[in-house]
Amino acid sequence: MKLRERDLEIDFTNAIDAIVFDQMKAGKPGYHGIGQMHRVDFVVELEEAILFVEVKDPGNPKAQAEGLAKFYGELQDGTLSDTFAAKFIDTFLYRWAEERLHKPVHYISLVTLEDSELLPNFSDEVAKKLPPMGKAVPRWKRQLVENCQVFNIELWNQSFPKWRAARVGNLETNALA
């Protein structure tokens, strides 16, 4: 199943189901109608787990200087990690209310930064903002998230060779292949 975010496409070859979760067009698969909630780009169900996938593309050759400045400013001041955490939490709540979370959840993000040294720190920043914020909660029987990792395209393709991420040209935003 191929999913696209602008001109980035990921082929989730072994997925049971894969949807564009941030779909805002009524009548399209994945439309949920609650625009006020943050949402990840894709929700992918595998045999053993569910993936929440967020895609950010500052490496896009068509990226505007203004957008890049905003992205790097939010990366520096922690706003971007707040946004990534909110996307996970709201998506989790939405899927929980749908009774669609019966497997472990993994939060993986594709951020097209060339500088891969920023990615582990960013993964840690986001993870610290996800409940229970690094604290032990003895009464909890389940974790909300199994892991939280951020990859650039090169690291994504090395880590997930079955789920190749690639630029595919000028395609409609959030189109299903």
Summary of the structure (lengths in Angstrom):
residues: 177
radius of gyration: 15.7
end to end distance: 7.6
largest distance: 49.2
contacts: 492
relative contact order: 0.21
helix: 28%
strand: 22%
